[in-house]
Structures are given as structure tokens and as C-alpha cells.
Amino acid sequence: MKKTCIRRYVLSLLLTVVVGGSCLLPGFAAAQESTSSEVSLTATGDIMLARNVGKIIAKQGYDYPFRLLDGRLAAADITFGNLESPLSDKGKALYGKSVVFRGDPEMVPVLAQQGFDIVSLANNHAMDYNSEALIETITLLKENNVEPVGAGPNLTDARKAVIITRNGLRIGFLAYSDKYKTDFLIRKSFAADDDSYGVSPLDKDMILQDLKALESQVDVTVVSLHWGKEYNSSPASSDKKLAHDIIDGGAELIIGHHPHRLQGVERYKKGLIAYSLGNFVFDQKTMLYMRQSMILDVKLAPQEVVEATITPVLITDYQPAILTGSKANKLLKTIAGYCSKLNTTTSIQNDVLTIDMD
């Protein structure tokens, strides 16, 4: 696969050029793959590999959820998603929480094979099976060269940025969740603290501090936010204000998750805000919008997003599949309507929606 450490090592021998960067882990040296000043990034919505998805995986094979994508996610320089379920066989279900997820740990290498370089764990299911499952998930992800972000053994580590270098550009990732207090009885919060595992809580002052600290270390900053009200097709005014503050604070791209349906994409200054990418691998199917999804592809340059396109996706039998023809056009028109409400101009051509970046 293009993005594996082995290929980067081969490229380094051919080019005899080694630049400071990472082979997915900050601090490691990686070969420079090109002299381009742009980096392509692909982002998906919520990836939940438990419950009914887990049952069909057990019957159909570990690659089942991604079988219809034909390697599409691996084409970008960096691929990002929100991992909505810990992947572990450890831990006990959190007592008193009405919905708990835990997927098969064998799905971790599948994520790597599909091209995922980094996943957010800052969500309301990261601690569903307590710290034991979260610890194993983090360990397995790192062993398979998939970087976790937004969770850790303490608040400092949970807030720590992941920096990935591609094409000479340093891309910094931060992740936070405002869904760290839900309906469970024993543990009051999923938020990490000074000496316990958890997720990075969504707090504007904290995010702005982290952006400031990261500024001199990266060329582009991506912030993942697990936020918003479930099943709403439009972000709340408070979320829009927060997103603008984060862009003003130094981020170039915000990737949103949690509402379980698509929301619009907003062009704000030189940045881009995708308020919700919807579900991507999930078993919700009561309403059509729960199965409608999209793949966001962007090109990043120093301090800005220079291109952005949306590919329409529909989840059928727990598998995301790319839409074409009239079905693609119908969903893209819906997404374009959401974007229009955010004063973002778009165009549709060849089954893809393009964001006007001017």
C-alpha cells in the first residue's frame, strides 16, 4: 500500500533523501514522498464496528464493512476517521450506560489495511468498557501504525497533538469531545484528568491553548470535534460560533462527528468546517438520513485548505458504498442545500460536489 512504512523506506533508498517527519508516530524520521507543497486528506464519518456490525463481521469476514470501497480510502496522503467503538476483548461494560460498544480487536489491522493513518477516540463510546478496553485500543492502533488522537492515560496525553509529515508539510491533529457526560451511573465523566484515562473534553479555552502551543510545530492544523445534537441537519448557532473561534485561533480544518446525519460544510476565511460527516460504518437504519454519508477530500497547503470535494455514500447492510448517477446527484443536492444555509457555494459534476474555495 502506498502509505505503508515499508514503501516510504524504499522511497528513501531510491531518493536518498530523509526529512524530519513521522512514519505515523511523531518524532520518527520518514522518507519524503514528493516535493509537492500540498497534502491530500480524506475524512470519513463515524466508524462503529460493534453491535449489529460486529455480528455481520463475524459471519462475513473482517473486511466486510469496507468491501465495497475498493481501496478508495487509501488513495490520500492521510486518511482520518472517528472510531466510535473501542476495539478490544478486555474490560467490562460500563454499568448504567444504556448503549455500549466494543468491537473485535482484529479490526485494527483492517483499519490500517484500508488506509487509515489516524483516528479520533474523543467520543462518547471510548470508555464504554472502561479504561482496560481503551488502553488495548490505543496499544493496538499504534502497533498497526494507526495513530490515535483525543484520548490517553491522563489529560495531558489526551490533549496531545499528533503530527504527521507528508510531502514536506507538517499536519497537526487535535481531537475533543463534548459528549463525555452521558447516562451512566458509576463514572461521572469520560474526560481524562491528571491521573486517569479518558478523552480530551471539548473546552474552547483548552482548544485555543493547544492551538497556540502547536502553532510553531506545524504547517496545517486539523481539529476533530465530537459535538452537536443528534439527528439535526443544521449545526447550532453556538457550534458555529465555536468553530469560527477555532479557525480564528489557528486551525485550518474542522472535522465534526456525532449527530448521526450529514450537515453542511462551511468555508470560513482560509479554513473549512465540516460540521458533521454523518455515519460511515454503522448499524442505524430507522431513517434514510442515518444511512446517508459522505467522504470529504481536501487538499492542504501551509495555513489553508485549497481544495475540497464531497463524494456521496450510502450505507446498505452495514457497508458504505459510493453512489453514482441519479442517486449521487440526489444526495449531493441535499448536501449542497445544507452548505448553502452556511453561505457556502458549491457545484456538482461527475458525481462529486466541489466546495467553492474563492
C-alpha positions as CSV (number, residue, x, y, z in Angstrom):
1,M,0.0,0.0,0.0
2,K,1.2,3.5,-0.9
3,K,1.2,4.7,2.7
4,T,2.9,1.9,4.5
5,C,6.2,2.4,6.3
6,I,7.8,-0.2,4.0
7,R,7.2,1.8,0.9
8,R,8.4,5.0,2.5
9,Y,11.6,3.2,3.4
10,V,12.0,2.0,-0.2
11,L,11.4,5.5,-1.4
12,S,14.0,6.8,1.0
13,L,16.6,4.5,-0.5
14,L,15.7,5.5,-4.1
15,L,15.7,9.2,-3.3
16,T,18.4,9.1,-0.7
17,V,16.5,12.0,1.0
18,V,15.3,11.8,4.5
19,V,13.3,14.6,6.0
20,G,12.1,15.2,9.6
21,G,8.6,13.8,10.0
22,S,6.8,10.7,11.1
23,C,6.1,7.3,9.9
24,L,2.8,7.9,11.6
25,L,4.4,8.4,15.0
26,P,5.7,11.9,16.0
27,G,9.4,12.1,16.3
28,F,10.2,9.3,13.8
29,A,12.1,10.0,10.5
30,A,10.2,9.4,7.3
31,A,11.1,9.5,3.7
32,Q,9.9,12.4,1.6
33,E,7.4,11.1,-0.9
34,S,7.4,14.1,-3.2
35,T,8.4,17.7,-3.4
36,S,4.8,18.9,-3.5
37,S,3.7,21.6,-1.1
38,E,0.2,20.2,-0.8
39,V,-1.2,17.2,1.1
40,S,-4.3,15.3,0.3
41,L,-6.5,14.3,3.2
42,T,-9.6,12.0,3.2
43,A,-12.0,12.1,6.1
44,T,-15.0,9.8,6.9
45,G,-17.8,9.9,9.5
46,D,-18.4,7.6,12.5
47,I,-16.9,4.1,12.3
48,M,-18.8,1.8,14.7
49,L,-17.6,-1.8,14.5
50,A,-19.7,-3.3,17.3
51,R,-23.4,-4.4,17.9
52,N,-25.0,-5.5,14.6
53,V,-21.9,-4.5,12.6
54,G,-19.9,-6.8,14.8
55,K,-22.3,-9.7,14.2
56,I,-22.2,-9.5,10.5
57,I,-18.4,-9.1,10.6
58,A,-18.3,-12.4,12.5
59,K,-20.3,-14.1,9.7
60,Q,-18.9,-12.4,6.6
61,G,-15.2,-11.6,7.5
62,Y,-13.2,-8.8,8.9
63,D,-13.1,-6.8,5.7
64,Y,-16.8,-6.9,5.2
65,P,-17.6,-3.2,6.2
66,F,-15.1,-1.8,3.7
67,R,-15.5,-4.4,0.9
68,L,-17.4,-2.1,-1.5
69,L,-15.0,0.8,-1.3
70,D,-12.3,-0.9,-3.4
71,G,-9.3,0.7,-1.6
72,R,-10.8,4.2,-2.1
73,L,-9.7,5.4,1.4
74,A,-6.1,4.6,0.9
75,A,-5.6,7.0,-2.1
76,A,-5.0,10.1,0.0
77,D,-1.7,11.1,1.7
78,I,-3.6,10.9,5.0
79,T,-6.8,9.2,5.9
80,F,-8.8,10.2,9.0
81,G,-11.9,8.8,10.7
82,N,-13.7,8.8,14.0
83,L,-13.5,5.4,15.7
84,E,-16.9,5.2,17.5
85,S,-16.2,1.9,19.3
86,P,-13.2,0.6,21.3
87,L,-11.6,-2.4,19.6
88,S,-10.7,-4.9,22.4
89,D,-11.7,-8.0,24.2
90,K,-10.8,-6.5,27.6
91,G,-12.8,-4.6,30.2
92,K,-16.4,-4.7,31.5
93,A,-19.3,-2.9,30.1
94,L,-19.9,0.4,32.0
95,Y,-22.7,-0.2,34.4
96,G,-25.7,2.1,33.9
97,K,-24.8,3.3,30.4
98,S,-27.7,2.4,28.0
99,V,-25.6,2.0,24.8
100,V,-22.2,0.5,25.0
101,F,-19.9,-0.6,22.1
102,R,-16.9,-2.8,21.9
103,G,-15.6,-4.2,18.6
104,D,-13.3,-7.1,17.7
105,P,-9.6,-6.1,18.2
106,E,-8.9,-8.0,14.9
107,M,-10.5,-5.0,13.2
108,V,-7.5,-2.8,14.0
109,P,-5.2,-4.2,11.2
110,V,-8.2,-4.0,8.9
111,L,-8.4,-0.2,9.5
112,A,-4.7,0.0,8.7
113,Q,-5.1,-2.1,5.5
114,Q,-8.0,0.2,4.4
115,G,-5.6,3.2,4.6
116,F,-6.5,4.9,7.9
117,D,-3.5,6.8,9.3
118,I,-5.2,8.4,12.2
119,V,-8.5,8.0,14.1
120,S,-10.1,10.1,16.8
121,L,-11.0,8.4,20.1
122,A,-12.5,11.6,21.6
123,N,-16.1,10.4,21.6
124,N,-18.9,9.2,23.9
125,H,-18.1,5.5,23.4
126,A,-14.3,5.4,24.0
127,M,-14.7,4.4,27.7
128,D,-17.7,2.1,27.2
129,Y,-15.7,-0.9,28.5
130,N,-13.7,1.2,31.0
131,S,-10.0,2.0,30.7
132,E,-8.9,-1.6,30.0
133,A,-10.6,-1.6,26.6
134,L,-9.4,2.0,25.8
135,I,-5.8,1.1,26.7
136,E,-5.8,-2.0,24.5
137,T,-7.4,0.0,21.6
138,I,-4.6,2.6,21.8
139,T,-1.9,0.0,22.0
140,L,-3.2,-2.0,19.1
141,L,-3.7,1.1,16.9
142,K,-0.1,2.2,17.5
143,E,1.2,-1.3,16.8
144,N,-0.6,-1.2,13.5
145,N,0.7,2.3,12.6
146,V,-2.7,4.0,13.0
147,E,-2.3,7.0,15.3
148,P,-5.0,7.5,18.0
149,V,-5.8,11.1,19.0
150,G,-8.0,12.6,21.6
151,A,-7.7,10.1,24.4
152,G,-4.9,8.9,26.7
153,P,-3.8,7.9,30.2
154,N,-4.2,11.4,31.5
155,L,-5.4,14.8,30.4
156,T,-2.0,16.0,29.1
157,D,-1.7,12.9,26.8
158,A,-5.3,13.1,25.7
159,R,-4.8,16.7,24.6
160,K,-1.5,15.9,22.9
161,A,-1.4,16.6,19.2
162,V,-0.4,14.0,16.6
163,I,1.9,15.4,13.9
164,I,2.2,13.6,10.6
165,T,4.5,14.9,7.9
166,R,3.7,14.3,4.2
167,N,5.3,16.0,1.2
168,G,7.4,18.2,3.5
169,L,4.3,19.6,5.3
170,R,3.6,19.0,9.0
171,I,0.0,18.3,9.7
172,G,-1.1,18.6,13.3
173,F,-4.2,16.8,14.6
174,L,-6.2,17.6,17.8
175,A,-9.4,15.9,18.9
176,Y,-12.0,16.8,21.6
177,S,-15.5,15.6,22.6
178,D,-18.3,17.5,24.4
179,K,-20.1,14.1,24.9
180,Y,-18.1,13.0,27.9
181,K,-21.1,13.1,30.3
182,T,-24.0,10.8,29.5
183,D,-26.4,8.4,31.2
184,F,-24.0,6.2,33.1
185,L,-24.0,5.8,36.9
186,I,-20.6,4.7,38.1
187,R,-18.1,7.0,36.4
188,K,-19.3,10.6,36.2
189,S,-17.2,11.6,33.2
190,F,-15.3,10.1,30.3
191,A,-12.9,13.1,30.4
192,A,-9.3,12.3,31.3
193,D,-7.9,14.0,34.3
194,D,-4.4,14.3,35.9
195,D,-4.0,10.6,36.6
196,S,-6.8,8.7,34.9
197,Y,-7.6,7.5,31.3
198,G,-10.2,9.3,29.3
199,V,-10.9,11.6,26.4
200,S,-10.0,15.2,25.7
201,P,-13.0,17.3,26.7
202,L,-14.3,20.0,24.4
203,D,-13.5,23.3,26.1
204,K,-12.8,26.4,24.0
205,D,-10.1,27.8,26.2
206,M,-8.3,24.5,26.2
207,I,-8.5,24.2,22.4
208,L,-7.2,27.7,21.9
209,Q,-4.3,27.0,24.3
210,D,-3.5,23.8,22.4
211,L,-3.6,25.6,19.1
212,K,-1.3,28.2,20.3
213,A,1.2,25.7,21.6
214,L,1.1,23.8,18.3
215,E,1.5,26.8,16.1
216,S,5.2,26.7,15.7
217,Q,5.4,22.9,15.2
218,V,3.1,22.5,12.2
219,D,2.1,24.0,8.8
220,V,-1.6,23.0,9.0
221,T,-3.8,22.1,11.9
222,V,-6.9,19.8,11.8
223,V,-9.3,19.7,14.7
224,S,-11.7,16.9,15.2
225,L,-14.9,17.7,17.3
226,H,-17.4,15.2,18.6
227,W,-20.2,17.6,19.2
228,G,-23.7,18.8,18.2
229,K,-27.2,17.5,18.7
230,E,-28.1,14.0,17.4
231,Y,-30.2,13.8,14.2
232,N,-30.2,17.6,13.5
233,S,-29.3,18.6,9.9
234,S,-28.0,22.0,10.9
235,P,-25.4,23.0,13.5
236,A,-26.5,25.1,16.4
237,S,-25.5,28.8,16.4
238,S,-23.3,28.1,19.4
239,D,-21.4,25.4,17.5
240,K,-20.9,27.8,14.5
241,K,-19.5,30.4,16.8
242,L,-17.2,27.9,18.4
243,A,-16.0,26.7,15.0
244,H,-15.2,30.2,13.9
245,D,-13.3,30.9,17.1
246,I,-11.2,27.7,16.5
247,I,-10.4,28.8,12.9
248,D,-9.5,32.2,14.2
249,G,-7.4,30.5,16.8
250,G,-5.2,28.9,14.2
251,A,-6.9,25.8,12.8
252,E,-7.4,25.3,9.1
253,L,-9.8,22.4,9.1
254,I,-12.5,21.2,11.5
255,I,-14.0,17.7,11.1
256,G,-17.2,17.1,13.0
257,H,-18.9,13.9,14.2
258,H,-21.7,12.6,16.4
259,P,-25.1,13.9,15.0
260,H,-25.5,10.6,13.0
261,R,-26.6,12.5,10.0
262,L,-25.0,14.8,7.5
263,Q,-24.6,18.6,8.0
264,G,-23.2,21.3,5.8
265,V,-19.7,22.3,5.1
266,E,-18.7,26.0,5.7
267,R,-15.9,27.9,4.0
268,Y,-14.7,30.4,6.7
269,K,-11.7,32.6,5.9
270,K,-8.9,30.2,4.7
271,G,-10.3,27.4,6.7
272,L,-13.1,24.8,6.3
273,I,-15.6,23.4,8.7
274,A,-17.4,20.1,8.1
275,Y,-19.9,20.2,10.9
276,S,-20.9,16.5,10.6
277,L,-19.8,13.8,8.2
278,G,-22.6,11.5,9.5
279,N,-22.3,7.8,9.9
280,F,-19.8,5.8,7.8
281,V,-19.9,2.3,9.2
282,F,-22.9,2.0,11.4
283,D,-26.0,-0.1,12.0
284,Q,-28.5,2.7,12.4
285,K,-31.2,2.4,9.6
286,T,-34.5,3.6,11.0
287,M,-34.4,6.7,8.9
288,L,-32.7,7.2,5.5
289,Y,-30.6,10.0,6.7
290,M,-28.9,7.6,9.2
291,R,-27.5,5.7,6.2
292,Q,-26.5,8.7,4.1
293,S,-22.9,9.6,4.3
294,M,-20.0,11.2,2.5
295,I,-16.3,11.1,2.0
296,L,-14.6,14.5,2.4
297,D,-11.4,15.0,0.3
298,V,-9.3,18.1,0.9
299,K,-6.0,19.5,-0.3
300,L,-4.0,21.2,2.4
301,A,-1.3,23.8,1.9
302,P,0.5,25.9,4.6
303,Q,-2.1,27.7,6.7
304,E,-5.0,26.9,4.4
305,V,-7.4,24.5,2.7
306,V,-7.0,24.9,-1.1
307,E,-9.5,22.3,-2.4
308,A,-12.4,20.4,-1.0
309,T,-14.8,17.9,-2.6
310,I,-17.5,15.6,-1.3
311,T,-18.2,12.1,-2.6
312,P,-21.7,10.7,-1.8
313,V,-22.1,7.5,0.1
314,L,-25.0,5.3,1.2
315,I,-24.7,2.6,3.9
316,T,-26.5,-0.7,2.9
317,D,-26.3,-3.8,5.1
318,Y,-23.7,-2.0,7.2
319,Q,-21.4,-1.4,4.2
320,P,-20.7,2.1,2.9
321,A,-20.9,2.3,-0.9
322,I,-20.1,5.2,-3.2
323,L,-23.2,6.5,-5.1
324,T,-23.2,7.3,-8.8
325,G,-25.7,8.7,-11.3
326,S,-29.1,9.9,-10.2
327,K,-28.7,8.6,-6.7
328,A,-25.4,10.5,-6.3
329,N,-27.0,13.7,-7.7
330,K,-29.9,13.5,-5.4
331,L,-27.8,13.2,-2.2
332,L,-25.3,15.8,-3.4
333,K,-28.2,18.3,-4.0
334,T,-29.2,17.7,-0.4
335,I,-25.7,18.3,0.9
336,A,-25.4,21.4,-1.3
337,G,-28.6,22.7,0.3
338,Y,-27.0,22.3,3.8
339,C,-23.9,24.1,2.6
340,S,-26.0,26.9,1.1
341,K,-27.5,27.6,4.5
342,L,-23.9,28.2,5.7
343,N,-23.3,30.7,2.8
344,T,-21.0,28.2,1.1
345,T,-21.2,28.0,-2.7
346,T,-20.9,24.5,-4.3
347,S,-21.1,22.9,-7.7
348,I,-21.9,19.3,-8.7
349,Q,-20.2,17.5,-11.6
350,N,-19.4,13.8,-12.3
351,D,-21.0,12.5,-9.0
352,V,-18.9,14.9,-6.9
353,L,-19.7,18.1,-5.0
354,T,-17.0,20.8,-5.1
355,I,-16.7,23.5,-2.5
356,D,-16.0,27.0,-3.9
357,M,-12.8,28.0,-2.2
358,D,-12.6,31.5,-3.6
